[in-house]
Structure formats: structure tokens, C-alpha cells
Amino acid sequence: MNKRSKPSPDDAGSREQQLDQLLTAMDANDPFSRYGLEPDLKQIEARWLAAQGKKPDRKRVRQYRAAITKALALSNMIGPDFFANEIEMAGWSRLNPDKDDRTLQTLMADHDHERDDVVAVLTAHGLDIDHWLKTSGDVYRKRDVRKLVVEPFLQLMAEREIITSRRQLPRKQLFDALFDWIGVEKKFRPSSANIDSIARELEGNASASESNDRRRTKN
């Protein structure tokens, strides 16, 4: 399904089914439990989808980067003098259509220090895009999964006192159902060991925070 297209009835039905499977995995089998959990789950989903929607298709970004490279190459072939003289004067003529060439040259000389170095600007812009392409790949998408999905869900579990166990309520089963419903690609899903590690880290941070609160209360 295209991200911009409206979901079909079949897609909507499938997602409701996946949400139902997630709630079942969370042992929320009665309407009261589900009513309390659904808004929190949908908030996690909304934040994840909003973050993904802000990011353009990387293929299009690469095409845009290639266009900048081509523009710089063409600029070099045409030569900087042409842009600094003919195109610069054309710009002043466009803004001052009633002025003659002599007046336009005077305007150019008076504002020479304000001239933008388009080649330098485009070169820097291209380097910025290269950096974005480098730092927004798989590693950073996995970071988003942790910050926007895994950590909030673990915190929700702690708030609701949902205790996992290998036999009755496996944590992996819960997260598989969560990822399926939200639509996290398999290659970006953290392993069970990673999820366990994140859970321990959050528990340690919560304990440290409680200890600090108690110290401040005593003081």
C-alpha cells in the first residue's frame, strides 16, 4: 500500500486483526482492559508513523543529489565568468527592466560583496545531503525503532504491570505482535536479547531516579 493512499477496507480489517492479536498477546481479554490500553498503543503507533512520514524516499534524495552534482559539473563547463558577469547582469536587469547596461554594471559593482557564491552553496548543500544519507540509514532507523516503539512499549508494560514470562506471556510474542501491527520491517526489529537489554537499562534508570527522589525528599 502506498503511504499516501487511503487504506483499503481489507487493509483496515487486517490492521484491526493485528491490533486484536496484540491485545490478546498482552492478556487484555476483557473490554475494560482493552479500552484502557488502546489509546496508549495508538499513541505509540501515531508517533512512529509520523516520524516515518517526515522522511522522504531515499531514492529520490539520491536523485536530487545526483542533479546537484550534474549542475556543478555543467557550471564548471560553462565557466564561472559567465555566471559572474552575464547571469549576474541578467538578474539585475530582471529587477530593474528600465535601466541601461551602464547602470546595471554600476549596480553590480556596488553590490559585489553581496553576491552569492552559488557553486560554494551547492557544494556545501551536496555535502550536507551526503551526510544525511550516511547517518539516516539502517543503524539510525533501528535507533528510531528503539526510541519510538520499544522503549515506550516497555514503559507502558511497566505502568500497566504487565509481567512477561517464558511460558505464559513471552516477551518476544508481545513484541512480534506489536511490530506486525505498527508495520516495522523485520530487518529493523531488535532481537529478543536486545529488547531484554533495553528493558534492564530502563529498569536501572527508573531505580536510580527513584533513589534520587528519595534522597531529595530526605534533604
C-alpha positions as CSV (number, residue, x, y, z in Angstrom):
1,M,0.0,0.0,0.0
2,N,1.3,3.4,-1.0
3,K,2.0,5.6,2.1
4,R,-0.1,8.5,0.6
5,S,-3.0,6.3,-0.5
6,K,-6.1,5.7,1.6
7,P,-6.1,2.3,3.2
8,S,-8.5,-0.2,1.6
9,P,-11.2,-1.9,3.7
10,D,-9.1,-5.1,3.6
11,D,-6.0,-3.3,4.9
12,A,-8.1,-1.7,7.7
13,G,-9.5,-5.1,8.6
14,S,-6.1,-6.7,8.7
15,R,-4.8,-4.0,11.0
16,E,-7.7,-4.3,13.3
17,Q,-7.0,-8.0,13.4
18,Q,-3.3,-7.4,14.2
19,L,-4.3,-5.0,17.0
20,D,-6.6,-7.6,18.4
21,Q,-3.8,-10.2,18.3
22,L,-1.5,-7.7,20.1
23,L,-4.1,-7.1,22.8
24,T,-4.6,-10.8,23.2
25,A,-0.9,-11.3,23.5
26,M,-0.9,-8.7,26.3
27,D,-3.6,-10.8,28.0
28,A,-6.1,-7.9,27.6
29,N,-9.1,-10.2,27.1
30,D,-11.9,-8.1,28.6
31,P,-13.4,-4.9,27.2
32,F,-12.2,-2.8,30.2
33,S,-8.6,-3.8,29.8
34,R,-8.7,-3.1,26.1
35,Y,-10.4,0.2,26.5
36,G,-7.5,1.3,28.8
37,L,-4.7,0.0,26.5
38,E,-5.8,1.0,23.0
39,P,-5.2,4.8,23.3
40,D,-1.7,4.3,24.6
41,L,-0.9,1.8,21.9
42,K,-2.3,4.0,19.2
43,Q,-0.2,6.9,20.5
44,I,2.9,4.8,20.1
45,E,1.7,3.9,16.6
46,A,1.0,7.5,15.7
47,R,4.4,8.7,16.8
48,W,6.2,6.0,14.8
49,L,4.1,6.7,11.6
50,A,4.6,10.5,12.0
51,A,8.4,10.0,12.2
52,Q,8.4,7.8,9.1
53,G,6.2,10.2,7.2
54,K,8.6,13.0,7.6
55,K,11.4,11.2,5.8
56,P,11.4,11.3,2.0
57,D,12.1,8.3,-0.2
58,R,15.9,7.9,-0.1
59,K,15.9,7.0,-3.8
60,R,14.5,10.5,-4.6
61,V,17.1,12.1,-2.3
62,R,19.9,10.3,-4.2
63,Q,18.4,11.5,-7.5
64,Y,18.3,15.1,-6.1
65,R,22.0,14.7,-5.0
66,A,22.9,13.5,-8.5
67,A,21.2,16.5,-10.0
68,I,23.3,18.8,-7.8
69,T,26.5,17.0,-9.0
70,K,25.3,17.4,-12.6
71,A,24.6,21.1,-12.1
72,L,28.0,21.7,-10.6
73,A,29.7,19.9,-13.5
74,L,27.7,21.9,-16.0
75,S,28.5,25.1,-14.1
76,N,32.2,24.2,-14.4
77,M,31.9,23.5,-18.1
78,I,30.1,26.8,-18.8
79,G,32.7,28.7,-16.6
80,P,32.4,31.0,-13.6
81,D,33.0,34.2,-15.6
82,F,29.7,33.7,-17.5
83,F,27.7,33.4,-14.3
84,A,29.6,36.3,-12.6
85,N,29.0,38.7,-15.5
86,E,26.3,37.7,-17.9
87,I,23.9,36.0,-15.5
88,E,24.6,38.5,-12.7
89,M,23.7,41.3,-15.1
90,A,20.6,39.4,-16.2
91,G,19.5,39.3,-12.6
92,W,19.8,43.0,-12.1
93,S,18.1,43.6,-15.5
94,R,15.2,41.5,-14.4
95,L,14.8,43.5,-11.2
96,N,15.4,46.8,-13.0
97,P,14.0,46.5,-16.5
98,D,14.2,50.2,-17.2
99,K,17.9,50.5,-16.5
100,D,20.6,50.5,-19.3
101,D,23.7,48.3,-19.3
102,R,26.0,51.0,-17.8
103,T,23.6,51.5,-14.8
104,L,23.3,47.7,-14.3
105,Q,27.1,47.4,-14.3
106,T,27.3,50.1,-11.6
107,L,24.7,48.3,-9.5
108,M,26.7,45.1,-9.9
109,A,29.9,46.8,-8.7
110,D,28.1,48.5,-5.8
111,H,26.7,45.1,-4.6
112,D,29.6,42.9,-5.5
113,H,30.2,42.0,-1.8
114,E,26.6,40.7,-1.5
115,R,26.9,38.2,-4.4
116,D,26.2,34.6,-3.5
117,D,28.8,32.0,-4.5
118,V,26.3,29.6,-6.0
119,V,28.9,26.9,-6.6
120,A,30.0,27.1,-2.9
121,V,26.4,27.0,-1.7
122,L,25.6,24.0,-3.9
123,T,28.8,22.2,-2.9
124,A,28.0,22.6,0.8
125,H,24.4,21.6,0.2
126,G,25.5,18.4,-1.6
127,L,27.9,17.6,1.3
128,D,25.0,18.1,3.8
129,I,22.9,15.6,1.8
130,D,25.8,13.1,1.7
131,H,25.9,13.3,5.5
132,W,22.2,12.8,5.8
133,L,22.3,9.7,3.5
134,K,25.2,8.4,5.6
135,T,23.6,9.0,9.0
136,S,20.0,8.1,8.3
137,G,20.5,4.5,7.2
138,D,19.7,1.2,8.8
139,V,21.5,2.0,12.1
140,Y,19.5,5.2,12.6
141,R,16.2,3.5,11.6
142,K,16.9,0.9,14.3
143,R,17.5,3.7,16.7
144,D,14.1,5.1,15.8
145,V,12.5,1.7,16.5
146,R,14.1,1.7,19.9
147,K,13.2,5.3,20.9
148,L,9.7,5.4,19.3
149,V,8.5,1.9,19.7
150,V,10.4,-0.4,22.1
151,E,11.1,2.0,25.0
152,P,7.5,3.5,25.1
153,F,6.0,-0.1,24.9
154,L,8.3,-1.3,27.7
155,Q,7.3,1.7,29.8
156,L,3.6,1.1,29.1
157,M,4.1,-2.5,30.2
158,A,5.7,-1.3,33.4
159,E,2.9,1.2,34.1
160,R,0.2,-1.5,33.5
161,E,2.2,-4.0,35.5
162,I,2.3,-6.5,32.6
163,I,4.8,-9.2,33.6
164,T,6.2,-11.4,30.9
165,S,7.2,-15.0,31.4
166,R,8.7,-17.6,29.0
167,R,5.7,-19.9,29.3
168,Q,2.6,-17.8,29.9
169,L,3.4,-14.4,28.4
170,P,6.6,-14.5,26.3
171,R,8.1,-11.0,25.7
172,K,9.1,-12.0,22.1
173,Q,5.5,-12.9,21.3
174,L,4.4,-9.5,22.6
175,F,6.9,-7.6,20.5
176,D,6.3,-9.6,17.4
177,A,2.6,-8.7,17.6
178,L,3.5,-5.1,18.2
179,F,5.9,-4.8,15.3
180,D,3.4,-6.6,13.0
181,W,0.7,-4.2,13.9
182,I,2.8,-1.0,13.7
183,G,4.5,-2.2,10.5
184,V,8.1,-2.3,11.5
185,E,10.1,-4.1,8.8
186,K,11.8,-7.3,10.0
187,K,15.3,-6.1,9.3
188,F,14.8,-3.2,11.7
189,R,13.4,-5.2,14.6
190,P,15.7,-5.7,17.6
191,S,16.4,-9.2,18.7
192,S,15.0,-10.6,21.9
193,A,18.4,-10.2,23.6
194,N,18.5,-6.5,22.6
195,I,14.9,-6.0,23.9
196,D,15.9,-7.7,27.2
197,S,18.9,-5.4,27.4
198,I,16.8,-2.3,26.8
199,A,14.4,-3.4,29.4
200,R,17.2,-3.9,32.0
201,E,18.5,-0.4,31.1
202,L,15.1,1.2,31.6
203,E,14.6,-0.6,34.9
204,G,18.0,0.6,36.1
205,N,17.3,4.2,35.1
206,A,13.9,4.0,36.9
207,S,15.5,2.6,40.1
208,A,18.2,5.3,40.0
209,S,15.6,8.0,39.5
210,E,13.5,6.7,42.5
211,S,16.6,6.6,44.7
212,N,17.5,10.3,43.8
213,D,13.9,11.3,44.5
214,R,14.1,9.7,48.0
215,R,17.4,11.5,48.7
216,R,15.9,14.9,47.7
217,T,12.8,14.2,49.9
218,K,15.0,13.4,52.9
219,N,17.0,16.6,52.4
